[in-house]
Amino acid sequence: METVGYLIGALVWGGVMGALLVTVVGSFAVVRWRRRTIAAMERAELEADSQSSARSLINRQQS
């Protein structure tokens, strides 16, 4: 009977540790994804700005 108690305790603690591990790994994954997404958006914004400034320069030269 004592062995069953140890088994239940091990399962509970294993579940808690597993949940904590998933939370930590998930947090790192979300932070990394967020940084990559923000960097991609900033690159796209810079490219759009450079294209619009190039167009305005061409328009000024043509007029």
PDB file as gemmi writes it, atoms N, CA and C in Angstrom:
CRYST1    1.000    1.000    1.000  90.00  90.00  90.00 P 1                      
ATOM      1  N   MET A   1       0.819  -1.189   0.000  1.00  0.00           N  
ATOM      2  CA  MET A   1       0.000   0.000   0.000  1.00  0.00           C  
ATOM      3  C   MET A   1       0.870   1.262   0.000  1.00  0.00           C  
ATOM      4  N   GLU A   2       1.980   1.162   0.702  1.00  0.00           N  
ATOM      5  CA  GLU A   2       2.882   2.309   0.754  1.00  0.00           C  
ATOM      6  C   GLU A   2       3.463   2.607  -0.629  1.00  0.00           C  
ATOM      7  N   THR A   3       3.693   1.554  -1.402  1.00  0.00           N  
ATOM      8  CA  THR A   3       4.232   1.719  -2.752  1.00  0.00           C  
ATOM      9  C   THR A   3       3.253   2.473  -3.638  1.00  0.00           C  
ATOM     10  N   VAL A   4       1.969   2.216  -3.465  1.00  0.00           N  
ATOM     11  CA  VAL A   4       0.949   2.921  -4.250  1.00  0.00           C  
ATOM     12  C   VAL A   4       0.980   4.411  -3.923  1.00  0.00           C  
ATOM     13  N   GLY A   5       1.161   4.738  -2.665  1.00  0.00           N  
ATOM     14  CA  GLY A   5       1.258   6.146  -2.266  1.00  0.00           C  
ATOM     15  C   GLY A   5       2.457   6.826  -2.901  1.00  0.00           C  
ATOM     16  N   TYR A   6       3.596   6.130  -2.913  1.00  0.00           N  
ATOM     17  CA  TYR A   6       4.788   6.686  -3.566  1.00  0.00           C  
ATOM     18  C   TYR A   6       4.558   6.859  -5.065  1.00  0.00           C  
ATOM     19  N   LEU A   7       3.880   5.904  -5.667  1.00  0.00           N  
ATOM     20  CA  LEU A   7       3.598   5.973  -7.102  1.00  0.00           C  
ATOM     21  C   LEU A   7       2.699   7.160  -7.423  1.00  0.00           C  
ATOM     22  N   ILE A   8       1.662   7.343  -6.621  1.00  0.00           N  
ATOM     23  CA  ILE A   8       0.757   8.483  -6.835  1.00  0.00           C  
ATOM     24  C   ILE A   8       1.512   9.795  -6.627  1.00  0.00           C  
ATOM     25  N   GLY A   9       2.327   9.858  -5.589  1.00  0.00           N  
ATOM     26  CA  GLY A   9       3.129  11.065  -5.350  1.00  0.00           C  
ATOM     27  C   GLY A   9       4.076  11.353  -6.495  1.00  0.00           C  
ATOM     28  N   ALA A  10       4.709  10.312  -7.015  1.00  0.00           N  
ATOM     29  CA  ALA A  10       5.629  10.493  -8.145  1.00  0.00           C  
ATOM     30  C   ALA A  10       4.881  10.970  -9.383  1.00  0.00           C  
ATOM     31  N   LEU A  11       3.696  10.438  -9.617  1.00  0.00           N  
ATOM     32  CA  LEU A  11       2.906  10.878 -10.771  1.00  0.00           C  
ATOM     33  C   LEU A  11       2.479  12.333 -10.637  1.00  0.00           C  
ATOM     34  N   VAL A  12       2.071  12.722  -9.433  1.00  0.00           N  
ATOM     35  CA  VAL A  12       1.660  14.115  -9.210  1.00  0.00           C  
ATOM     36  C   VAL A  12       2.847  15.049  -9.411  1.00  0.00           C  
ATOM     37  N   TRP A  13       3.981  14.733  -8.776  1.00  0.00           N  
ATOM     38  CA  TRP A  13       5.157  15.590  -8.930  1.00  0.00           C  
ATOM     39  C   TRP A  13       5.673  15.589 -10.369  1.00  0.00           C  
ATOM     40  N   GLY A  14       5.589  14.451 -11.021  1.00  0.00           N  
ATOM     41  CA  GLY A  14       5.992  14.392 -12.427  1.00  0.00           C  
ATOM     42  C   GLY A  14       5.108  15.264 -13.298  1.00  0.00           C  
ATOM     43  N   GLY A  15       3.821  15.255 -13.001  1.00  0.00           N  
ATOM     44  CA  GLY A  15       2.895  16.115 -13.747  1.00  0.00           C  
ATOM     45  C   GLY A  15       3.183  17.587 -13.527  1.00  0.00           C  
ATOM     46  N   VAL A  16       3.466  17.939 -12.276  1.00  0.00           N  
ATOM     47  CA  VAL A  16       3.785  19.338 -11.957  1.00  0.00           C  
ATOM     48  C   VAL A  16       5.075  19.754 -12.656  1.00  0.00           C  
ATOM     49  N   MET A  17       6.097  18.923 -12.580  1.00  0.00           N  
ATOM     50  CA  MET A  17       7.373  19.243 -13.230  1.00  0.00           C  
ATOM     51  C   MET A  17       7.210  19.315 -14.753  1.00  0.00           C  
ATOM     52  N   GLY A  18       6.422  18.422 -15.303  1.00  0.00           N  
ATOM     53  CA  GLY A  18       6.172  18.453 -16.746  1.00  0.00           C  
ATOM     54  C   GLY A  18       5.464  19.730 -17.162  1.00  0.00           C  
ATOM     55  N   ALA A  19       4.477  20.147 -16.370  1.00  0.00           N  
ATOM     56  CA  ALA A  19       3.757  21.385 -16.674  1.00  0.00           C  
ATOM     57  C   ALA A  19       4.683  22.592 -16.589  1.00  0.00           C  
ATOM     58  N   LEU A  20       5.553  22.615 -15.580  1.00  0.00           N  
ATOM     59  CA  LEU A  20       6.511  23.718 -15.466  1.00  0.00           C  
ATOM     60  C   LEU A  20       7.478  23.741 -16.646  1.00  0.00           C  
ATOM     61  N   LEU A  21       7.940  22.577 -17.049  1.00  0.00           N  
ATOM     62  CA  LEU A  21       8.858  22.498 -18.180  1.00  0.00           C  
ATOM     63  C   LEU A  21       8.192  22.990 -19.461  1.00  0.00           C  
ATOM     64  N   VAL A  22       6.957  22.583 -19.686  1.00  0.00           N  
ATOM     65  CA  VAL A  22       6.225  23.028 -20.875  1.00  0.00           C  
ATOM     66  C   VAL A  22       6.024  24.540 -20.838  1.00  0.00           C  
ATOM     67  N   THR A  23       5.736  25.085 -19.667  1.00  0.00           N  
ATOM     68  CA  THR A  23       5.552  26.534 -19.532  1.00  0.00           C  
ATOM     69  C   THR A  23       6.836  27.287 -19.856  1.00  0.00           C  
ATOM     70  N   VAL A  24       7.951  26.814 -19.333  1.00  0.00           N  
ATOM     71  CA  VAL A  24       9.235  27.492 -19.579  1.00  0.00           C  
ATOM     72  C   VAL A  24       9.610  27.414 -21.053  1.00  0.00           C  
ATOM     73  N   VAL A  25       9.515  26.237 -21.637  1.00  0.00           N  
ATOM     74  CA  VAL A  25       9.862  26.073 -23.052  1.00  0.00           C  
ATOM     75  C   VAL A  25       8.920  26.896 -23.924  1.00  0.00           C  
ATOM     76  N   GLY A  26       7.645  26.891 -23.599  1.00  0.00           N  
ATOM     77  CA  GLY A  26       6.677  27.687 -24.356  1.00  0.00           C  
ATOM     78  C   GLY A  26       6.965  29.171 -24.266  1.00  0.00           C  
ATOM     79  N   SER A  27       7.362  29.633 -23.095  1.00  0.00           N  
ATOM     80  CA  SER A  27       7.692  31.049 -22.925  1.00  0.00           C  
ATOM     81  C   SER A  27       8.875  31.444 -23.800  1.00  0.00           C  
ATOM     82  N   PHE A  28       9.911  30.616 -23.809  1.00  0.00           N  
ATOM     83  CA  PHE A  28      11.068  30.915 -24.656  1.00  0.00           C  
ATOM     84  C   PHE A  28      10.683  30.914 -26.130  1.00  0.00           C  
ATOM     85  N   ALA A  29       9.845  29.973 -26.523  1.00  0.00           N  
ATOM     86  CA  ALA A  29       9.429  29.895 -27.926  1.00  0.00           C  
ATOM     87  C   ALA A  29       8.628  31.128 -28.323  1.00  0.00           C  
ATOM     88  N   VAL A  30       7.745  31.583 -27.452  1.00  0.00           N  
ATOM     89  CA  VAL A  30       6.928  32.762 -27.758  1.00  0.00           C  
ATOM     90  C   VAL A  30       7.800  34.004 -27.861  1.00  0.00           C  
ATOM     91  N   VAL A  31       8.740  34.161 -26.947  1.00  0.00           N  
ATOM     92  CA  VAL A  31       9.629  35.331 -26.985  1.00  0.00           C  
ATOM     93  C   VAL A  31      10.445  35.329 -28.268  1.00  0.00           C  
ATOM     94  N   ARG A  32      10.971  34.175 -28.618  1.00  0.00           N  
ATOM     95  CA  ARG A  32      11.776  34.075 -29.840  1.00  0.00           C  
ATOM     96  C   ARG A  32      10.930  34.372 -31.077  1.00  0.00           C  
ATOM     97  N   TRP A  33       9.710  33.823 -31.147  1.00  0.00           N  
ATOM     98  CA  TRP A  33       8.814  34.066 -32.277  1.00  0.00           C  
ATOM     99  C   TRP A  33       8.467  35.547 -32.368  1.00  0.00           C  
ATOM    100  N   ARG A  34       8.212  36.162 -31.213  1.00  0.00           N  
ATOM    101  CA  ARG A  34       7.841  37.578 -31.197  1.00  0.00           C  
ATOM    102  C   ARG A  34       8.985  38.446 -31.715  1.00  0.00           C  
ATOM    103  N   ARG A  35      10.200  38.153 -31.285  1.00  0.00           N  
ATOM    104  CA  ARG A  35      11.355  38.930 -31.757  1.00  0.00           C  
ATOM    105  C   ARG A  35      11.541  38.785 -33.258  1.00  0.00           C  
ATOM    106  N   ARG A  36      11.401  37.567 -33.763  1.00  0.00           N  
ATOM    107  CA  ARG A  36      11.544  37.358 -35.208  1.00  0.00           C  
ATOM    108  C   ARG A  36      10.459  38.088 -35.980  1.00  0.00           C  
ATOM    109  N   THR A  37       9.238  38.055 -35.470  1.00  0.00           N  
ATOM    110  CA  THR A  37       8.130  38.722 -36.142  1.00  0.00           C  
ATOM    111  C   THR A  37       8.343  40.228 -36.173  1.00  0.00           C  
ATOM    112  N   ILE A  38       8.756  40.798 -35.057  1.00  0.00           N  
ATOM    113  CA  ILE A  38       9.001  42.239 -35.001  1.00  0.00           C  
ATOM    114  C   ILE A  38      10.136  42.618 -35.943  1.00  0.00           C  
ATOM    115  N   ALA A  39      11.196  41.832 -35.985  1.00  0.00           N  
ATOM    116  CA  ALA A  39      12.320  42.118 -36.882  1.00  0.00           C  
ATOM    117  C   ALA A  39      11.874  42.060 -38.340  1.00  0.00           C  
ATOM    118  N   ALA A  40      11.046  41.087 -38.683  1.00  0.00           N  
ATOM    119  CA  ALA A  40      10.554  40.979 -40.059  1.00  0.00           C  
ATOM    120  C   ALA A  40       9.677  42.171 -40.412  1.00  0.00           C  
ATOM    121  N   MET A  41       8.848  42.606 -39.477  1.00  0.00           N  
ATOM    122  CA  MET A  41       7.995  43.771 -39.732  1.00  0.00           C  
ATOM    123  C   MET A  41       8.831  45.032 -39.906  1.00  0.00           C  
ATOM    124  N   GLU A  42       9.887  45.175 -39.108  1.00  0.00           N  
ATOM    125  CA  GLU A  42      10.754  46.344 -39.238  1.00  0.00           C  
ATOM    126  C   GLU A  42      11.486  46.336 -40.576  1.00  0.00           C  
ATOM    127  N   ARG A  43      11.956  45.149 -41.007  1.00  0.00           N  
ATOM    128  CA  ARG A  43      12.610  45.059 -42.318  1.00  0.00           C  
ATOM    129  C   ARG A  43      11.642  45.443 -43.430  1.00  0.00           C  
ATOM    130  N   ALA A  44      10.417  44.945 -43.355  1.00  0.00           N  
ATOM    131  CA  ALA A  44       9.419  45.263 -44.380  1.00  0.00           C  
ATOM    132  C   ALA A  44       9.118  46.755 -44.389  1.00  0.00           C  
ATOM    133  N   GLU A  45       9.057  47.357 -43.215  1.00  0.00           N  
ATOM    134  CA  GLU A  45       8.795  48.790 -43.130  1.00  0.00           C  
ATOM    135  C   GLU A  45       9.950  49.585 -43.734  1.00  0.00           C  
ATOM    136  N   LEU A  46      11.182  49.182 -43.455  1.00  0.00           N  
ATOM    137  CA  LEU A  46      12.338  49.874 -44.031  1.00  0.00           C  
ATOM    138  C   LEU A  46      12.372  49.730 -45.550  1.00  0.00           C  
ATOM    139  N   GLU A  47      12.044  48.533 -46.049  1.00  0.00           N  
ATOM    140  CA  GLU A  47      12.005  48.331 -47.496  1.00  0.00           C  
ATOM    141  C   GLU A  47      10.929  49.193 -48.135  1.00  0.00           C  
ATOM    142  N   ALA A  48       9.772  49.281 -47.504  1.00  0.00           N  
ATOM    143  CA  ALA A  48       8.690  50.104 -48.041  1.00  0.00           C  
ATOM    144  C   ALA A  48       9.092  51.573 -48.041  1.00  0.00           C  
ATOM    145  N   ASP A  49       9.757  52.017 -46.982  1.00  0.00           N  
ATOM    146  CA  ASP A  49      10.215  53.406 -46.922  1.00  0.00           C  
ATOM    147  C   ASP A  49      11.243  53.692 -48.006  1.00  0.00           C  
ATOM    148  N   SER A  50      12.169  52.765 -48.226  1.00  0.00           N  
ATOM    149  CA  SER A  50      13.199  53.001 -49.236  1.00  0.00           C  
ATOM    150  C   SER A  50      12.592  52.995 -50.636  1.00  0.00           C  
ATOM    151  N   GLN A  51      11.595  52.154 -50.876  1.00  0.00           N  
ATOM    152  CA  GLN A  51      10.944  52.133 -52.185  1.00  0.00           C  
ATOM    153  C   GLN A  51      10.151  53.406 -52.423  1.00  0.00           C  
ATOM    154  N   SER A  52       9.455  53.899 -51.404  1.00  0.00           N  
ATOM    155  CA  SER A  52       8.669  55.121 -51.582  1.00  0.00           C  
ATOM    156  C   SER A  52       9.586  56.325 -51.757  1.00  0.00           C  
ATOM    157  N   SER A  53      10.722  56.353 -51.061  1.00  0.00           N  
ATOM    158  CA  SER A  53      11.646  57.473 -51.238  1.00  0.00           C  
ATOM    159  C   SER A  53      12.314  57.404 -52.608  1.00  0.00           C  
ATOM    160  N   ALA A  54      12.559  56.200 -53.115  1.00  0.00           N  
ATOM    161  CA  ALA A  54      13.122  56.068 -54.459  1.00  0.00           C  
ATOM    162  C   ALA A  54      12.118  56.541 -55.500  1.00  0.00           C  
ATOM    163  N   ARG A  55      10.834  56.212 -55.309  1.00  0.00           N  
ATOM    164  CA  ARG A  55       9.801  56.673 -56.244  1.00  0.00           C  
ATOM    165  C   ARG A  55       9.682  58.185 -56.236  1.00  0.00           C  
ATOM    166  N   SER A  56       9.727  58.788 -55.053  1.00  0.00           N  
ATOM    167  CA  SER A  56       9.606  60.243 -54.987  1.00  0.00           C  
ATOM    168  C   SER A  56      10.821  60.906 -55.626  1.00  0.00           C  
ATOM    169  N   LEU A  57      11.995  60.304 -55.508  1.00  0.00           N  
ATOM    170  CA  LEU A  57      13.193  60.844 -56.144  1.00  0.00           C  
ATOM    171  C   LEU A  57      13.064  60.766 -57.661  1.00  0.00           C  
ATOM    172  N   ILE A  58      12.560  59.648 -58.170  1.00  0.00           N  
ATOM    173  CA  ILE A  58      12.361  59.487 -59.616  1.00  0.00           C  
ATOM    174  C   ILE A  58      11.334  60.491 -60.111  1.00  0.00           C  
ATOM    175  N   ASN A  59      10.263  60.678 -59.370  1.00  0.00           N  
ATOM    176  CA  ASN A  59       9.229  61.636 -59.773  1.00  0.00           C  
ATOM    177  C   ASN A  59       9.783  63.048 -59.806  1.00  0.00           C  
ATOM    178  N   ARG A  60      10.639  63.406 -58.855  1.00  0.00           N  
ATOM    179  CA  ARG A  60      11.236  64.744 -58.849  1.00  0.00           C  
ATOM    180  C   ARG A  60      12.173  64.931 -60.037  1.00  0.00           C  
ATOM    181  N   GLN A  61      12.901  63.884 -60.385  1.00  0.00           N  
ATOM    182  CA  GLN A  61      13.833  63.991 -61.501  1.00  0.00           C  
ATOM    183  C   GLN A  61      13.090  64.098 -62.831  1.00  0.00           C  
ATOM    184  N   GLN A  62      11.926  63.474 -62.933  1.00  0.00           N  
ATOM    185  CA  GLN A  62      11.169  63.503 -64.180  1.00  0.00           C  
ATOM    186  C   GLN A  62      10.456  64.831 -64.379  1.00  0.00           C  
ATOM    187  N   SER A  63      10.151  65.553 -63.308  1.00  0.00           N  
ATOM    188  CA  SER A  63       9.414  66.809 -63.475  1.00  0.00           C  
ATOM    189  C   SER A  63      10.307  68.001 -63.619  1.00  0.00           C  
TER     190      SER A  63                                                      
END                                                                             
